[in-house]
Amino acid sequence: MIAIVDYGMGNLRSVENALRRVGAEFCVTADAGVIRAADRVLLPGVGNAAEAMENLRRADLVGVIRRLRRPVLGICVGMQVMCRHTEEGDADCIGLFDARVRRFVAAEDVKVPHMGWNRIGNLESKLFKGMDGGEYVYFVHSFYPELCPDTIATATHGVMFSAALKYENFYGTQFHPEKSGDAGERIIENFLKL
Protein backbone atom coordinates (compact mmCIF):
# COMPACT_ATOMS: atom_id res chain seq x y z
CA MET A 1 0.00 0.00 0.00
CA ILE A 2 1.23 3.48 -0.89
CA ALA A 3 0.33 6.36 1.41
CA ILE A 4 -0.15 9.71 -0.33
CA VAL A 5 0.34 12.27 2.43
CA ASP A 6 -2.48 14.79 2.56
CA TYR A 7 -1.11 17.90 4.24
CA GLY A 8 -3.28 20.46 2.53
CA MET A 9 -0.92 21.10 -0.39
CA GLY A 10 -0.86 19.85 -3.82
CA ASN A 11 -2.05 17.92 -6.68
CA LEU A 12 -3.44 14.85 -4.97
CA ARG A 13 -5.78 13.97 -7.85
CA SER A 14 -2.98 13.98 -10.46
CA VAL A 15 -0.88 11.69 -8.26
CA GLU A 16 -3.86 9.40 -7.65
CA ASN A 17 -4.51 9.18 -11.40
CA ALA A 18 -0.86 8.35 -12.11
CA LEU A 19 -0.89 5.56 -9.52
CA ARG A 20 -4.13 4.19 -10.97
CA ARG A 21 -2.53 4.10 -14.44
CA VAL A 22 0.28 1.84 -13.16
CA GLY A 23 -2.14 -0.33 -11.14
CA ALA A 24 -0.86 0.66 -7.70
CA GLU A 25 -2.87 0.34 -4.50
CA PHE A 26 -2.89 3.57 -2.49
CA CYS A 27 -4.69 5.71 0.05
CA VAL A 28 -4.71 9.45 0.74
CA THR A 29 -4.11 10.11 4.42
CA ALA A 30 -2.78 12.41 7.12
CA ASP A 31 -2.90 9.61 9.71
CA ALA A 32 0.58 9.00 11.17
CA GLY A 33 -0.12 5.32 11.83
CA VAL A 34 -1.22 4.68 8.25
CA ILE A 35 1.82 6.56 6.91
CA ARG A 36 4.19 4.55 9.15
CA ALA A 37 2.59 1.24 8.05
CA ALA A 38 2.68 1.99 4.30
CA ASP A 39 5.08 0.16 1.96
CA ARG A 40 5.84 3.43 0.12
CA VAL A 41 5.08 7.07 0.92
CA LEU A 42 4.44 9.90 -1.55
CA LEU A 43 4.65 13.52 -0.46
CA PRO A 44 3.14 15.53 -3.33
CA GLY A 45 2.97 19.27 -3.37
CA VAL A 46 2.06 22.38 -5.26
CA GLY A 47 2.13 25.78 -3.63
CA ASN A 48 4.17 27.55 -0.98
CA ALA A 49 6.95 25.57 0.79
CA ALA A 50 6.78 27.63 4.02
CA GLU A 51 3.03 27.04 4.22
CA ALA A 52 3.60 23.34 3.49
CA MET A 53 6.06 23.13 6.41
CA GLU A 54 3.57 24.84 8.69
CA ASN A 55 0.87 22.35 7.65
CA LEU A 56 3.22 19.40 8.30
CA ARG A 57 4.11 20.77 11.74
CA ARG A 58 0.46 21.41 12.60
CA ALA A 59 -0.40 17.82 11.59
CA ASP A 60 2.57 16.56 13.69
CA LEU A 61 4.02 14.77 10.64
CA VAL A 62 7.57 16.17 10.49
CA GLY A 63 9.00 13.58 12.90
CA VAL A 64 6.92 10.82 11.32
CA ILE A 65 8.41 11.56 7.89
CA ARG A 66 11.96 11.89 9.27
CA ARG A 67 11.77 8.44 10.88
CA LEU A 68 10.38 6.55 7.87
CA ARG A 69 12.58 3.69 6.69
CA ARG A 70 10.52 2.80 3.63
CA PRO A 71 10.98 4.48 0.24
CA VAL A 72 9.60 8.03 0.31
CA LEU A 73 9.16 10.21 -2.79
CA GLY A 74 8.63 13.96 -2.50
CA ILE A 75 7.30 15.72 -5.59
CA CYS A 76 7.94 19.44 -6.24
CA VAL A 77 7.08 21.23 -2.96
CA GLY A 78 7.02 17.76 -1.37
CA MET A 79 10.73 17.49 -2.20
CA GLN A 80 11.50 21.08 -1.23
CA VAL A 81 10.20 20.57 2.31
CA MET A 82 12.64 17.66 2.68
CA CYS A 83 15.57 20.06 2.07
CA ARG A 84 17.34 22.07 4.80
CA HIS A 85 15.90 25.52 4.17
CA THR A 86 13.79 27.37 1.63
CA GLU A 87 14.02 31.00 0.59
CA GLU A 88 10.26 30.85 0.03
CA GLY A 89 9.05 32.33 3.31
CA ASP A 90 12.58 31.95 4.76
CA ALA A 91 11.58 28.66 6.40
CA ASP A 92 13.57 25.83 7.93
CA CYS A 93 12.48 22.52 6.46
CA ILE A 94 12.72 18.84 7.44
CA GLY A 95 16.45 18.68 6.62
CA LEU A 96 16.75 15.26 4.99
CA PHE A 97 18.43 16.54 1.82
CA ASP A 98 21.57 18.65 2.20
CA ALA A 99 20.27 21.43 -0.04
CA ARG A 100 18.90 24.93 0.21
CA VAL A 101 15.93 25.89 -1.95
CA ARG A 102 16.51 29.13 -3.84
CA ARG A 103 14.39 31.40 -6.01
CA PHE A 104 15.08 31.64 -9.74
CA VAL A 105 16.28 35.07 -10.83
CA ALA A 106 14.19 36.29 -13.76
CA ALA A 107 16.06 37.42 -16.86
CA GLU A 108 15.30 37.95 -20.52
CA ASP A 109 15.78 34.25 -21.23
CA VAL A 110 14.70 32.97 -17.78
CA LYS A 111 10.98 33.15 -17.09
CA VAL A 112 9.74 32.71 -13.53
CA PRO A 113 7.99 30.47 -12.82
CA HIS A 114 9.82 27.80 -14.77
CA MET A 115 6.85 26.12 -16.40
CA GLY A 116 6.81 23.41 -19.05
CA TRP A 117 8.91 20.60 -20.42
CA ASN A 118 12.64 20.47 -19.77
CA ARG A 119 15.34 17.85 -20.12
CA ILE A 120 16.91 16.06 -17.18
CA GLY A 121 20.42 14.64 -17.18
CA ASN A 122 23.21 13.24 -15.00
CA LEU A 123 20.88 10.46 -13.83
CA GLU A 124 22.40 8.55 -10.91
CA SER A 125 19.79 6.37 -9.23
CA LYS A 126 17.59 3.30 -9.59
CA LEU A 127 14.75 5.81 -9.75
CA PHE A 128 15.85 6.36 -13.36
CA LYS A 129 16.41 2.71 -14.32
CA GLY A 130 15.99 2.25 -18.06
CA MET A 131 16.52 5.95 -18.80
CA ASP A 132 19.63 7.40 -20.42
CA GLY A 133 19.14 11.08 -19.66
CA GLY A 134 17.87 13.76 -21.95
CA GLU A 135 14.26 12.79 -21.29
CA TYR A 136 11.74 15.61 -21.08
CA VAL A 137 9.76 15.97 -17.85
CA TYR A 138 7.26 18.59 -16.72
CA PHE A 139 8.20 21.40 -14.30
CA VAL A 140 6.13 24.12 -12.60
CA HIS A 141 8.18 26.02 -9.97
CA SER A 142 9.70 29.35 -9.01
CA PHE A 143 12.13 27.87 -6.46
CA TYR A 144 14.70 25.12 -6.96
CA PRO A 145 17.03 23.00 -4.82
CA GLU A 146 20.68 23.89 -5.36
CA LEU A 147 23.18 21.29 -6.51
CA CYS A 148 24.46 19.26 -3.55
CA PRO A 149 25.92 15.84 -2.66
CA ASP A 150 22.37 14.39 -2.73
CA THR A 151 21.75 15.41 -6.37
CA ILE A 152 20.80 12.43 -8.58
CA ALA A 153 19.54 14.36 -11.64
CA THR A 154 20.00 17.87 -12.97
CA ALA A 155 18.18 20.33 -15.19
CA THR A 156 18.99 23.85 -16.33
CA HIS A 157 16.83 26.96 -16.29
CA GLY A 158 19.19 29.91 -16.13
CA VAL A 159 21.23 27.88 -13.63
CA MET A 160 21.83 24.17 -13.28
CA PHE A 161 19.81 22.82 -10.35
CA SER A 162 18.85 19.56 -8.68
CA ALA A 163 16.01 18.03 -10.68
CA ALA A 164 16.06 15.07 -8.28
CA LEU A 165 17.61 14.25 -4.91
CA LYS A 166 18.25 11.10 -2.86
CA TYR A 167 19.36 10.48 0.69
CA GLU A 168 19.11 6.93 2.07
CA ASN A 169 15.45 5.90 1.46
CA PHE A 170 14.28 9.43 0.63
CA TYR A 171 13.87 10.57 -2.98
CA GLY A 172 12.62 13.81 -4.44
CA THR A 173 11.82 15.21 -7.86
CA GLN A 174 11.46 18.91 -8.56
CA PHE A 175 9.51 17.99 -11.67
CA HIS A 176 6.10 16.29 -11.70
CA PRO A 177 6.44 12.63 -12.76
CA GLU A 178 2.65 12.31 -12.61
CA LYS A 179 2.42 14.86 -15.45
CA SER A 180 5.51 13.77 -17.39
CA GLY A 181 4.10 11.20 -19.82
CA ASP A 182 6.00 7.97 -20.46
CA ALA A 183 9.18 9.16 -18.71
CA GLY A 184 7.22 10.08 -15.59
CA GLU A 185 5.34 6.79 -15.61
CA ARG A 186 8.64 4.89 -15.75
CA ILE A 187 9.95 6.90 -12.76
CA ILE A 188 6.80 6.10 -10.78
CA GLU A 189 7.09 2.41 -11.68
CA ASN A 190 10.77 2.43 -10.68
CA PHE A 191 9.87 4.05 -7.34
CA LEU A 192 7.31 1.31 -6.68
CA LYS A 193 10.04 -1.32 -7.23
CA LEU A 194 12.62 0.24 -4.88
C-alpha positions as CSV (number, residue, x, y, z in Angstrom):
1,M,0.0,0.0,0.0
2,I,1.2,3.5,-0.9
3,A,0.3,6.4,1.4
4,I,-0.2,9.7,-0.3
5,V,0.3,12.3,2.4
6,D,-2.5,14.8,2.6
7,Y,-1.1,17.9,4.2
8,G,-3.3,20.5,2.5
9,M,-0.9,21.1,-0.4
10,G,-0.9,19.9,-3.8
11,N,-2.0,17.9,-6.7
12,L,-3.4,14.9,-5.0
13,R,-5.8,14.0,-7.9
14,S,-3.0,14.0,-10.5
15,V,-0.9,11.7,-8.3
16,E,-3.9,9.4,-7.6
17,N,-4.5,9.2,-11.4
18,A,-0.9,8.4,-12.1
19,L,-0.9,5.6,-9.5
20,R,-4.1,4.2,-11.0
21,R,-2.5,4.1,-14.4
22,V,0.3,1.8,-13.2
23,G,-2.1,-0.3,-11.1
24,A,-0.9,0.7,-7.7
25,E,-2.9,0.3,-4.5
26,F,-2.9,3.6,-2.5
27,C,-4.7,5.7,0.1
28,V,-4.7,9.4,0.7
29,T,-4.1,10.1,4.4
30,A,-2.8,12.4,7.1
31,D,-2.9,9.6,9.7
32,A,0.6,9.0,11.2
33,G,-0.1,5.3,11.8
34,V,-1.2,4.7,8.2
35,I,1.8,6.6,6.9
36,R,4.2,4.6,9.2
37,A,2.6,1.2,8.1
38,A,2.7,2.0,4.3
39,D,5.1,0.2,2.0
40,R,5.8,3.4,0.1
41,V,5.1,7.1,0.9
42,L,4.4,9.9,-1.5
43,L,4.7,13.5,-0.5
44,P,3.1,15.5,-3.3
45,G,3.0,19.3,-3.4
46,V,2.1,22.4,-5.3
47,G,2.1,25.8,-3.6
48,N,4.2,27.6,-1.0
49,A,6.9,25.6,0.8
50,A,6.8,27.6,4.0
51,E,3.0,27.0,4.2
52,A,3.6,23.3,3.5
53,M,6.1,23.1,6.4
54,E,3.6,24.8,8.7
55,N,0.9,22.3,7.7
56,L,3.2,19.4,8.3
57,R,4.1,20.8,11.7
58,R,0.5,21.4,12.6
59,A,-0.4,17.8,11.6
60,D,2.6,16.6,13.7
61,L,4.0,14.8,10.6
62,V,7.6,16.2,10.5
63,G,9.0,13.6,12.9
64,V,6.9,10.8,11.3
65,I,8.4,11.6,7.9
66,R,12.0,11.9,9.3
67,R,11.8,8.4,10.9
68,L,10.4,6.5,7.9
69,R,12.6,3.7,6.7
70,R,10.5,2.8,3.6
71,P,11.0,4.5,0.2
72,V,9.6,8.0,0.3
73,L,9.2,10.2,-2.8
74,G,8.6,14.0,-2.5
75,I,7.3,15.7,-5.6
76,C,7.9,19.4,-6.2
77,V,7.1,21.2,-3.0
78,G,7.0,17.8,-1.4
79,M,10.7,17.5,-2.2
80,Q,11.5,21.1,-1.2
81,V,10.2,20.6,2.3
82,M,12.6,17.7,2.7
83,C,15.6,20.1,2.1
84,R,17.3,22.1,4.8
85,H,15.9,25.5,4.2
86,T,13.8,27.4,1.6
87,E,14.0,31.0,0.6
88,E,10.3,30.8,0.0
89,G,9.1,32.3,3.3
90,D,12.6,32.0,4.8
91,A,11.6,28.7,6.4
92,D,13.6,25.8,7.9
93,C,12.5,22.5,6.5
94,I,12.7,18.8,7.4
95,G,16.4,18.7,6.6
96,L,16.7,15.3,5.0
97,F,18.4,16.5,1.8
98,D,21.6,18.6,2.2
99,A,20.3,21.4,0.0
100,R,18.9,24.9,0.2
101,V,15.9,25.9,-1.9
102,R,16.5,29.1,-3.8
103,R,14.4,31.4,-6.0
104,F,15.1,31.6,-9.7
105,V,16.3,35.1,-10.8
106,A,14.2,36.3,-13.8
107,A,16.1,37.4,-16.9
108,E,15.3,38.0,-20.5
109,D,15.8,34.2,-21.2
110,V,14.7,33.0,-17.8
111,K,11.0,33.1,-17.1
112,V,9.7,32.7,-13.5
113,P,8.0,30.5,-12.8
114,H,9.8,27.8,-14.8
115,M,6.9,26.1,-16.4
116,G,6.8,23.4,-19.1
117,W,8.9,20.6,-20.4
118,N,12.6,20.5,-19.8
119,R,15.3,17.8,-20.1
120,I,16.9,16.1,-17.2
121,G,20.4,14.6,-17.2
122,N,23.2,13.2,-15.0
123,L,20.9,10.5,-13.8
124,E,22.4,8.5,-10.9
125,S,19.8,6.4,-9.2
126,K,17.6,3.3,-9.6
127,L,14.8,5.8,-9.7
128,F,15.9,6.4,-13.4
129,K,16.4,2.7,-14.3
130,G,16.0,2.2,-18.1
131,M,16.5,6.0,-18.8
132,D,19.6,7.4,-20.4
133,G,19.1,11.1,-19.7
134,G,17.9,13.8,-21.9
135,E,14.3,12.8,-21.3
136,Y,11.7,15.6,-21.1
137,V,9.8,16.0,-17.9
138,Y,7.3,18.6,-16.7
139,F,8.2,21.4,-14.3
140,V,6.1,24.1,-12.6
141,H,8.2,26.0,-10.0
142,S,9.7,29.4,-9.0
143,F,12.1,27.9,-6.5
144,Y,14.7,25.1,-7.0
145,P,17.0,23.0,-4.8
146,E,20.7,23.9,-5.4
147,L,23.2,21.3,-6.5
148,C,24.5,19.3,-3.6
149,P,25.9,15.8,-2.7
150,D,22.4,14.4,-2.7
151,T,21.7,15.4,-6.4
152,I,20.8,12.4,-8.6
153,A,19.5,14.4,-11.6
154,T,20.0,17.9,-13.0
155,A,18.2,20.3,-15.2
156,T,19.0,23.8,-16.3
157,H,16.8,27.0,-16.3
158,G,19.2,29.9,-16.1
159,V,21.2,27.9,-13.6
160,M,21.8,24.2,-13.3
161,F,19.8,22.8,-10.3
162,S,18.8,19.6,-8.7
163,A,16.0,18.0,-10.7
164,A,16.1,15.1,-8.3
165,L,17.6,14.2,-4.9
166,K,18.2,11.1,-2.9
167,Y,19.4,10.5,0.7
168,E,19.1,6.9,2.1
169,N,15.5,5.9,1.5
170,F,14.3,9.4,0.6
171,Y,13.9,10.6,-3.0
172,G,12.6,13.8,-4.4
173,T,11.8,15.2,-7.9
174,Q,11.5,18.9,-8.6
175,F,9.5,18.0,-11.7
176,H,6.1,16.3,-11.7
177,P,6.4,12.6,-12.8
178,E,2.6,12.3,-12.6
179,K,2.4,14.9,-15.4
180,S,5.5,13.8,-17.4
181,G,4.1,11.2,-19.8
182,D,6.0,8.0,-20.5
183,A,9.2,9.2,-18.7
184,G,7.2,10.1,-15.6
185,E,5.3,6.8,-15.6
186,R,8.6,4.9,-15.8
187,I,9.9,6.9,-12.8
188,I,6.8,6.1,-10.8
189,E,7.1,2.4,-11.7
190,N,10.8,2.4,-10.7
191,F,9.9,4.0,-7.3
192,L,7.3,1.3,-6.7
193,K,10.0,-1.3,-7.2
194,L,12.6,0.2,-4.9
